[in-house]
Amino acid sequence: MSSIDNLKPWKPGQSGNPGGRPKGIAARAREHTDKAIEVLVDGMADEDPRVRVVAAKEILDRGYGKPVAMTADVTRRLEDMDDDSLDAAIDALYAARGAIEGASGREEPKTAH
């Protein structure tokens, strides 16, 4: 029978890649940006809809950034939250909207709920 410790290939503090990322790899990859974008654009014309979707997603992710992953605590009822908690939740929503739209912060004044 195996234990959790048997499933871990590296000891604590030991790297699986001691040499790290090869130096200059990011710069070399950027040298091929135009060609890579052309391949993705060509992929959007592929007959397979799965290829088209993946290509379109990759282009949008590069142009606008990956979508912000949002999580919500739905365990609390609004009626049970105090004003400070509600304001913090509203501020978090405005911040997320700002990250998506390029807006900055909350525009409306805070009010009692």
C-alpha positions as CSV (number, residue, x, y, z in Angstrom):
1,M,0.0,0.0,0.0
2,S,1.4,3.4,-0.9
3,S,1.3,6.5,1.3
4,I,1.2,10.1,0.3
5,D,5.0,10.3,1.0
6,N,5.6,7.5,-1.5
7,L,3.7,9.5,-4.2
8,K,5.9,12.6,-3.9
9,P,8.9,12.2,-6.3
10,W,10.9,15.1,-4.7
11,K,11.9,15.7,-1.1
12,P,10.8,19.1,0.4
13,G,13.0,21.9,-1.0
14,Q,14.2,19.7,-3.9
15,S,13.4,20.9,-7.4
16,G,12.3,18.7,-10.2
17,N,14.0,21.1,-12.6
18,P,17.2,22.1,-10.9
19,G,18.6,23.9,-14.0
20,G,15.5,26.1,-14.2
21,R,14.0,27.5,-17.3
22,P,16.6,27.8,-20.1
23,K,18.0,31.3,-20.4
24,G,16.6,33.3,-23.2
25,I,13.7,31.0,-24.0
26,A,11.1,33.8,-23.7
27,A,13.0,36.1,-26.0
28,R,13.3,33.2,-28.6
29,A,9.6,32.5,-28.3
30,R,8.8,36.2,-28.9
31,E,10.9,36.1,-32.1
32,H,8.1,33.8,-33.5
33,T,5.1,35.8,-32.4
34,D,4.1,37.0,-35.9
35,K,4.2,33.4,-37.3
36,A,2.4,32.0,-34.3
37,I,-0.4,34.6,-34.7
38,E,-0.6,33.7,-38.4
39,V,-1.0,30.0,-37.5
40,L,-3.8,30.9,-35.0
41,V,-5.5,33.1,-37.6
42,D,-5.3,30.3,-40.1
43,G,-6.7,27.9,-37.5
44,M,-9.8,30.1,-37.2
45,A,-10.6,29.2,-40.8
46,D,-10.3,25.4,-40.1
47,E,-13.2,23.1,-41.0
48,D,-13.2,21.6,-37.5
49,P,-15.2,23.9,-35.1
50,R,-13.0,22.8,-32.2
51,V,-9.9,24.1,-33.9
52,R,-11.6,27.4,-34.7
53,V,-12.7,27.8,-31.1
54,V,-9.3,27.1,-29.7
55,A,-7.6,29.4,-32.2
56,A,-10.1,32.2,-31.4
57,K,-9.7,31.8,-27.7
58,E,-5.9,31.9,-27.9
59,I,-6.0,35.0,-30.0
60,L,-8.4,36.7,-27.6
61,D,-6.3,35.7,-24.6
62,R,-3.3,37.2,-26.1
63,G,-5.0,40.4,-27.2
64,Y,-7.1,41.0,-24.0
65,G,-5.6,38.7,-21.4
66,K,-7.2,35.6,-20.0
67,P,-10.6,36.1,-18.3
68,V,-10.6,36.8,-14.6
69,A,-11.6,33.8,-12.6
70,M,-14.2,34.9,-10.2
71,T,-15.3,33.1,-7.1
72,A,-18.2,34.1,-4.9
73,D,-19.0,33.2,-1.3
74,V,-22.6,32.2,-1.6
75,T,-22.8,30.8,1.9
76,R,-23.8,34.1,3.4
77,R,-27.2,35.8,2.9
78,L,-27.2,39.5,2.2
79,E,-29.5,40.0,5.1
80,D,-26.9,38.6,7.4
81,M,-24.1,40.9,6.2
82,D,-23.2,44.2,7.9
83,D,-22.5,47.4,6.0
84,D,-18.7,46.9,6.0
85,S,-19.1,43.4,4.6
86,L,-21.5,44.6,1.9
87,D,-19.2,47.5,1.0
88,A,-16.2,45.1,0.7
89,A,-18.2,42.8,-1.5
90,I,-19.3,45.7,-3.7
91,D,-15.7,47.0,-3.9
92,A,-14.5,43.6,-5.0
93,L,-17.1,43.6,-7.8
94,Y,-16.0,47.0,-9.0
95,A,-12.4,46.0,-8.9
96,A,-13.2,42.9,-11.0
97,R,-15.2,45.0,-13.4
98,G,-12.2,47.4,-13.6
99,A,-9.9,44.6,-14.4
100,I,-12.1,43.4,-17.2
101,E,-13.1,46.8,-18.6
102,G,-10.0,48.8,-17.7
103,A,-12.0,51.0,-15.3
104,S,-10.6,52.1,-12.1
105,G,-12.3,51.5,-8.8
106,R,-15.7,52.3,-7.4
107,E,-17.4,55.4,-8.7
108,E,-20.5,55.6,-6.6
109,P,-20.3,56.8,-3.0
110,K,-20.7,54.2,-0.2
111,T,-24.1,54.3,1.4
112,A,-25.8,52.6,4.2
113,H,-27.6,49.4,3.1
